[in-house]
Amino acid sequence: MYFAPFKGRLQKSKAGMKKRSEIEDDLVLTTRFLFNPKLGIDNPALCLGEDTGSDPEPAARICILRKDADGDFAFHLSKEQEREGHIVRQVVPGGPAYLAGLRDGDQLLQVNGEYVHEQEYLRVVQKIKYSGSRLSLGVLDEAAYETLRSSHRSPASVLSNFLSDSCPRPHFYRVKNEGRGFGFTASATGGVRGTFLLQVEDGGPAQKAGVPHGCRLLEVNGESTISITLSQLTKKLQRRSSHVVLLVLEASAWDVYESHGVPLSAALAETSSLPYRTRKLHLVKGPQGYGFLLRQEKCLAGQGQFLREIDPGLPAEDAGMREGDRLLGVNGQSVEGLEHEDTVSMIQESGKQVTLIVISNEGDRFFNEIGLSPLLFYEEETSVHSECKNVTQTTTGTPSGPGHTEPQVRADPSKTLSTSTEIQRNEE
């Protein structure tokens, strides 16, 4: 039998023309068909297996990354207008991300077992940054994600290995020394290094702070306890005379994280346990500008941008800005580590309105103590002035013409690094 799937006529055999009856017999055997890759090959003679008649189910991939010698995962996370969620870009060939199976265009769904598809971009970036040397990512390739989206299904439906909302999260507790210690003792389970359970004294400072009895200790003042001995832990606690910040997990939840292969870190902490939160302020420029001074100052983390000289009755005060607030983000973009001039430019280029992410002076000090960025726990719903929660970035340009006054943002022209905040903190 001669088979020609994409041709509409019979070919002559080398033996010459066949008789009409023989040709008719051949026509029965060589029925023409069209190939559709979605439906399979519709030809009984070539059917090698059962045809399900449907696309394969989109499946997420779990990629386990370890930082390279430079402390990098070697990929970028992008937020793009054309696609929702968070997109993997610039995967370095041969780098940790590439070797773990991450590819350009992958849709990020999960970070360390936590579903992050709908979380704020800034917060997801911080989760990756502060995950430690090991990182677990759940991703979906671009084609599979588009298939999922076209069927109006949630990306969470393809993740079978993520932590449920009911799973207990690590908690931060700030415990004060009331003169007789912190009110808890630690024991090493089975003598194993780094596995410490806390026994909390009734009525003591730890119990007053909310520390649960029998919980597992993960960090002390932002430093992991996973590889230290009980003696080293005791010395670490003795060095903190006034207060200590603990990161703990309910003992019953440990096995859940172990079974999911999720590395425990501060990035997974429950935000409700934090004593300080970020705030989002939406400012609409008035005839006299925004009404605040942006000043670069020294702080415990090195240097940062702080909000000073807030004018009464102007947009900054009306939006909820407070003297000494630290500026963390402008229009959804982090300004941590940026130079003073760059931060000022970001605000000025916003046009007639700007959205700022800030934290109080006390909150800035707390997060410096535990070595984390407040943006790690930034949530849209924690913002003040919720009527402006959907405003992200405005590119209307700077107004000009009669009545226009410059500068609209009062920047510190000398960029002199003030040490007043640092001295005040040390005195406290």
C-alpha positions as CSV (number, residue, x, y, z in Angstrom):
1,M,0.0,0.0,0.0
2,Y,1.3,3.5,-0.9
3,F,0.6,6.2,1.7
4,A,0.7,9.9,0.8
5,P,-1.0,11.9,3.6
6,F,-0.6,15.5,2.2
7,K,-1.1,14.7,-1.6
8,G,-4.5,14.7,-3.3
9,R,-3.6,12.3,-6.2
10,L,-2.3,8.8,-6.7
11,Q,1.2,8.3,-8.1
12,K,2.0,5.9,-10.9
13,S,3.8,2.7,-10.0
14,K,7.1,1.7,-11.8
15,A,5.3,-1.2,-13.4
16,G,3.1,1.1,-15.4
17,M,-0.5,2.1,-15.4
18,K,-2.9,0.0,-13.5
19,K,-6.3,-1.1,-14.6
20,R,-9.3,0.9,-13.5
21,S,-10.5,-1.8,-11.1
22,E,-7.1,-1.9,-9.4
23,I,-7.0,1.8,-9.0
24,E,-10.4,1.8,-7.4
25,D,-9.1,-0.8,-4.9
26,D,-6.1,1.4,-4.1
27,L,-8.4,4.3,-3.5
28,V,-10.1,2.4,-0.8
29,L,-6.8,1.8,0.9
30,T,-5.3,5.3,0.5
31,T,-8.1,7.5,1.7
32,R,-6.8,11.1,2.0
33,F,-6.7,12.7,5.5
34,L,-5.7,15.9,7.1
35,F,-3.2,16.0,10.0
36,N,-4.2,18.0,13.1
37,P,-1.6,17.9,15.8
38,K,-4.2,18.7,18.5
39,L,-6.5,15.8,17.5
40,G,-3.8,13.3,16.7
41,I,-3.4,11.3,13.5
42,D,-6.8,10.3,12.4
43,N,-5.8,7.2,10.5
44,P,-6.4,3.7,11.8
45,A,-3.4,2.3,10.0
46,L,-1.1,4.7,11.9
47,C,-2.8,4.7,15.3
48,L,-0.2,3.7,17.8
49,G,-2.1,4.4,21.0
50,E,-5.2,5.8,22.5
51,D,-6.1,9.3,21.4
52,T,-7.5,11.3,24.2
53,G,-8.5,14.2,21.9
54,S,-7.2,16.9,24.4
55,D,-4.1,18.9,25.2
56,P,-1.9,17.7,28.0
57,E,-2.7,19.1,31.4
58,P,-0.5,22.1,32.3
59,A,2.0,21.2,35.0
60,A,4.1,23.4,37.2
61,R,7.8,22.8,37.7
62,I,9.5,23.0,41.1
63,C,13.0,24.4,40.7
64,I,15.5,24.3,43.7
65,L,18.2,27.0,43.4
66,R,21.3,27.5,45.4
67,K,23.2,30.8,45.3
68,D,26.6,30.9,43.4
69,A,29.9,32.0,44.9
70,D,28.9,35.6,44.4
71,G,25.7,35.1,46.4
72,D,23.5,35.3,43.3
73,F,20.7,33.2,41.8
74,A,21.5,34.6,38.3
75,F,18.0,35.6,37.1
76,H,15.7,38.6,37.1
77,L,12.1,38.9,38.1
78,S,10.0,41.2,35.8
79,K,6.6,42.9,36.1
80,E,5.2,43.4,32.6
81,Q,2.2,45.3,31.3
82,E,1.4,42.6,28.7
83,R,1.2,39.8,31.2
84,E,-0.2,39.5,34.7
85,G,1.9,38.2,37.6
86,H,5.6,37.9,37.8
87,I,7.8,36.8,34.9
88,V,11.3,35.2,35.0
89,R,13.8,37.0,32.7
90,Q,17.5,37.2,32.0
91,V,18.3,33.6,33.1
92,V,22.1,33.4,33.0
93,P,23.2,30.3,31.0
94,G,25.1,27.9,33.3
95,G,24.0,29.9,36.4
96,P,22.1,28.5,39.4
97,A,18.7,29.3,38.0
98,Y,19.4,27.8,34.6
99,L,20.9,24.6,36.1
100,A,17.8,24.3,38.3
101,G,15.6,24.4,35.2
102,L,14.4,28.0,35.2
103,R,13.9,29.5,31.8
104,D,13.2,32.9,30.3
105,G,9.5,33.6,30.2
106,D,8.5,31.3,33.0
107,Q,5.6,32.4,35.1
108,L,6.4,32.5,38.8
109,L,3.7,31.1,40.9
110,Q,5.3,30.0,44.1
111,V,8.2,31.0,46.4
112,N,9.3,28.6,49.1
113,G,6.0,26.8,49.0
114,E,3.9,30.1,49.2
115,Y,1.6,31.1,46.4
116,V,2.7,34.5,45.2
117,H,1.0,35.0,41.8
118,E,-1.3,37.8,43.2
119,Q,1.1,39.3,45.7
120,E,2.7,42.7,45.3
121,Y,5.8,42.7,43.0
122,L,8.0,44.4,45.6
123,R,7.1,41.9,48.3
124,V,7.8,38.9,46.0
125,V,11.3,40.4,45.1
126,Q,12.0,40.7,48.8
127,K,10.9,37.2,49.5
128,I,13.5,35.9,47.0
129,K,16.2,38.3,48.3
130,Y,15.8,37.2,51.9
131,S,15.2,33.5,51.3
132,G,18.8,32.6,52.2
133,S,21.2,30.5,50.1
134,R,18.5,28.0,49.1
135,L,15.3,28.9,47.1
136,S,12.4,26.8,46.0
137,L,10.4,28.2,43.0
138,G,7.2,26.9,41.4
139,V,6.9,28.0,37.8
140,L,4.9,27.4,34.6
141,D,6.3,27.8,31.2
142,E,4.7,30.6,29.0
143,A,2.8,28.3,26.7
144,A,1.3,26.3,29.5
145,Y,0.3,29.5,31.4
146,E,-1.5,30.8,28.3
147,T,-3.3,27.5,28.0
148,L,-4.4,27.8,31.6
149,R,-5.5,31.4,31.2
150,S,-7.5,30.7,28.1
151,S,-9.4,28.0,30.0
152,H,-10.2,30.6,32.8
153,R,-8.5,28.5,35.5
154,S,-6.5,29.7,38.4
155,P,-2.8,29.2,38.3
156,A,-3.0,27.7,41.8
157,S,-4.9,24.7,40.3
158,V,-1.7,23.3,38.8
159,L,0.3,23.5,42.1
160,S,0.0,20.4,44.2
161,N,3.0,21.2,46.5
162,F,2.2,24.6,48.0
163,L,1.5,25.5,51.6
164,S,-2.2,26.0,52.4
165,D,-3.5,29.1,54.0
166,S,-4.2,27.1,57.2
167,C,-0.6,26.1,57.6
168,P,1.0,27.9,60.6
169,R,3.6,30.5,59.6
170,P,6.7,31.6,61.5
171,H,6.0,34.5,63.9
172,F,8.1,37.4,65.1
173,Y,8.1,38.2,68.8
174,R,9.9,41.2,70.5
175,V,10.7,40.2,74.1
176,K,11.8,42.7,76.6
177,N,14.2,41.9,79.5
178,E,12.3,43.0,82.6
179,G,15.4,42.7,84.8
180,R,15.3,38.9,85.4
181,G,15.8,37.7,81.8
182,F,13.5,37.1,78.9
183,G,11.3,34.5,80.5
184,F,12.2,31.4,78.5
185,T,14.7,28.6,78.2
186,A,15.9,26.7,75.2
187,S,16.6,23.0,74.9
188,A,18.3,21.2,72.0
189,T,16.1,18.3,70.9
190,G,18.0,15.1,71.0
191,G,21.2,17.1,71.3
192,V,21.0,18.0,67.6
193,R,22.6,21.3,66.6
194,G,20.2,24.0,65.7
195,T,17.0,22.2,66.8
196,F,15.9,24.4,69.8
197,L,12.5,24.2,71.5
198,L,11.5,27.0,73.9
199,Q,10.0,26.5,77.4
200,V,8.1,29.6,78.3
201,E,7.7,30.7,81.9
202,D,4.3,31.6,83.1
203,G,3.8,35.3,83.6
204,G,7.3,36.0,82.2
205,P,8.2,38.5,79.4
206,A,8.1,35.9,76.7
207,Q,4.6,34.8,77.6
208,K,3.5,38.5,77.8
209,A,4.9,39.0,74.3
210,G,2.9,36.0,73.0
211,V,5.6,33.4,72.5
212,P,3.9,30.0,72.5
213,H,5.2,27.2,74.8
214,G,7.1,24.5,73.0
215,C,7.7,26.4,69.8
216,R,10.7,25.9,67.6
217,L,13.3,28.7,67.5
218,L,14.4,29.7,64.0
219,E,16.2,33.1,64.3
220,V,17.4,35.5,67.0
221,N,17.7,39.1,65.9
222,G,17.7,38.2,62.3
223,E,20.4,35.5,62.7
224,S,19.6,31.9,61.9
225,T,20.0,29.3,64.7
226,I,20.0,26.3,62.4
227,S,23.7,25.6,62.7
228,I,24.7,26.8,66.2
229,T,25.1,24.9,69.4
230,L,23.1,25.5,72.6
231,S,26.2,27.1,74.2
232,Q,26.4,29.6,71.3
233,L,22.7,30.4,71.5
234,T,23.0,31.1,75.2
235,K,25.9,33.6,74.6
236,K,23.9,35.2,71.8
237,L,21.0,35.8,74.1
238,Q,23.2,37.1,76.9
239,R,24.6,39.8,74.6
240,R,21.1,41.3,74.3
241,S,20.5,43.0,77.6
242,S,17.3,45.0,76.9
243,H,15.3,43.1,74.3
244,V,15.5,40.3,71.8
245,V,13.5,39.6,68.5
246,L,12.7,35.9,68.1
247,L,11.4,34.1,65.0
248,V,9.6,30.9,66.0
249,L,7.4,28.2,64.5
250,E,4.8,26.0,66.2
251,A,6.5,22.7,66.7
252,S,3.6,20.8,65.1
253,A,4.1,22.7,61.8
254,W,7.8,21.7,61.3
255,D,6.9,18.4,59.6
256,V,4.6,20.1,57.2
257,Y,7.5,22.3,55.9
258,E,9.9,19.4,55.9
259,S,7.5,17.2,53.8
260,H,7.0,20.1,51.3
261,G,10.8,20.7,51.0
262,V,10.2,24.3,52.0
263,P,13.2,26.1,53.5
264,L,12.1,28.1,56.5
265,S,13.1,31.7,56.7
266,A,11.8,35.1,57.8
267,A,10.4,35.6,54.3
268,L,7.5,33.2,55.3
269,A,6.7,35.1,58.5
270,E,3.1,35.9,59.3
271,T,2.7,39.7,58.8
272,S,0.1,40.0,61.5
273,S,2.8,39.2,64.1
274,L,4.9,42.3,63.1
275,P,4.8,45.3,65.5
276,Y,5.4,47.7,62.6
277,R,3.9,47.9,59.1
278,T,4.6,49.8,55.9
279,R,2.2,52.5,54.9
280,K,1.2,53.6,51.4
281,L,0.6,57.4,50.9
282,H,-1.0,58.8,47.8
283,L,-0.3,62.5,47.3
284,V,-1.9,64.9,44.8
285,K,0.2,67.9,44.1
286,G,-1.2,71.3,45.2
287,P,-0.3,74.9,44.2
288,Q,2.5,74.9,46.7
289,G,3.8,71.5,45.9
290,Y,3.6,68.4,48.1
291,G,4.8,70.0,51.3
292,F,7.7,68.0,52.6
293,L,11.5,67.8,52.5
294,L,13.3,64.7,51.3
295,R,16.6,64.3,53.1
296,Q,19.3,61.7,52.8
297,E,20.5,60.7,56.3
298,K,22.7,58.2,58.0
299,C,20.9,55.3,59.7
300,L,21.6,51.9,61.2
301,A,21.5,50.3,57.7
302,G,24.0,52.9,56.3
303,Q,22.0,55.7,54.7
304,G,18.4,56.2,53.6
305,Q,15.9,58.8,52.4
306,F,13.8,60.4,55.2
307,L,10.8,62.7,55.1
308,R,11.2,65.9,57.1
309,E,9.7,69.4,57.6
310,I,6.1,68.4,56.7
311,D,4.0,71.5,56.1
312,P,0.7,71.7,57.9
313,G,-2.4,71.5,55.6
314,L,-0.5,70.5,52.5
315,P,-0.8,67.2,50.6
316,A,1.9,65.3,52.5
317,E,0.3,65.9,55.9
318,D,-3.2,65.2,54.5
319,A,-2.0,61.8,53.1
320,G,-0.7,60.7,56.5
321,M,3.0,61.5,56.2
322,R,4.8,61.7,59.6
323,E,8.0,63.5,60.6
324,G,10.9,61.0,60.3
325,D,9.2,58.5,58.1
326,R,11.6,56.6,55.9
327,L,10.9,56.4,52.2
328,L,11.0,52.9,50.8
329,G,9.3,53.0,47.5
330,V,8.0,55.4,44.8
331,N,5.2,54.4,42.5
332,G,5.7,50.7,43.2
333,Q,9.5,50.8,42.8
334,S,11.9,50.3,45.6
335,V,14.3,53.2,46.3
336,E,16.4,51.4,48.9
337,G,20.0,51.9,47.9
338,L,19.2,54.6,45.4
339,E,21.1,57.9,45.4
340,H,19.3,61.1,46.7
341,E,19.1,62.7,43.2
342,D,17.6,59.5,41.6
343,T,14.9,59.3,44.3
344,V,14.0,63.0,43.8
345,S,13.8,62.5,40.1
346,M,11.4,59.6,40.5
347,I,9.1,61.8,42.5
348,Q,9.3,64.8,40.2
349,E,8.8,62.7,37.1
350,S,5.5,61.4,38.5
351,G,3.7,64.6,37.5
352,K,0.7,65.8,39.5
353,Q,0.5,62.8,41.8
354,V,2.7,60.2,43.4
355,T,2.4,57.1,45.5
356,L,5.0,56.6,48.3
357,I,5.7,53.5,50.5
358,V,7.0,54.6,53.9
359,I,7.6,53.2,57.4
360,S,7.8,55.0,60.7
361,N,11.2,55.8,62.4
362,E,10.5,53.2,65.1
363,G,9.6,50.6,62.4
364,D,12.8,51.3,60.5
365,R,14.8,50.7,63.7
366,F,12.9,47.4,64.3
367,F,13.6,46.0,60.8
368,N,17.2,47.1,61.0
369,E,17.5,45.0,64.2
370,I,16.3,41.9,62.5
371,G,18.3,42.6,59.3
372,L,15.3,42.7,56.9
373,S,13.7,45.2,54.5
374,P,10.2,46.3,55.5
375,L,9.3,45.8,51.8
376,L,9.5,42.0,52.5
377,F,6.1,42.3,54.2
378,Y,4.5,45.0,52.1
379,E,0.9,44.3,51.4
380,E,-1.6,46.4,49.3
381,E,-4.3,46.1,51.9
382,T,-2.1,47.6,54.7
383,S,-2.1,50.9,52.9
384,V,-3.8,54.0,54.3
385,H,-6.2,56.1,52.1
386,S,-7.6,52.9,50.5
387,E,-9.5,54.9,48.0
388,C,-6.2,55.4,46.2
389,K,-5.1,51.8,46.4
390,N,-5.3,51.2,42.6
391,V,-3.1,54.2,41.7
392,T,0.4,52.9,40.7
393,Q,2.3,55.2,38.4
394,T,1.4,58.4,36.6
395,T,3.5,59.7,33.7
396,T,1.6,62.9,32.9
397,G,4.7,65.0,33.0
398,T,5.6,68.0,35.2
399,P,3.1,70.9,34.9
400,S,4.2,74.3,33.6
401,G,2.8,77.7,32.9
402,P,1.4,80.6,35.0
403,G,1.2,79.9,38.7
404,H,3.6,76.9,38.6
405,T,6.1,76.9,41.4
406,E,9.3,74.9,41.6
407,P,10.6,72.8,43.2
408,Q,7.5,70.8,43.9
409,V,9.6,68.3,46.0
410,R,11.9,70.1,48.4
411,A,15.1,68.1,48.2
412,D,18.1,68.7,50.5
413,P,20.4,70.6,48.1
414,S,23.5,69.9,50.1
415,K,22.8,66.2,50.5
416,T,24.6,66.6,53.9
417,L,24.3,63.3,55.8
418,S,22.6,64.1,59.1
419,T,23.7,62.0,62.1
420,S,20.9,63.3,64.4
421,T,18.7,60.3,63.9
422,E,21.5,57.9,64.5
423,I,22.5,59.7,67.8
424,Q,18.9,59.7,69.0
425,R,18.6,55.9,68.3
426,N,21.8,55.2,70.2
427,E,20.6,57.2,73.2
428,E,17.5,55.1,73.3
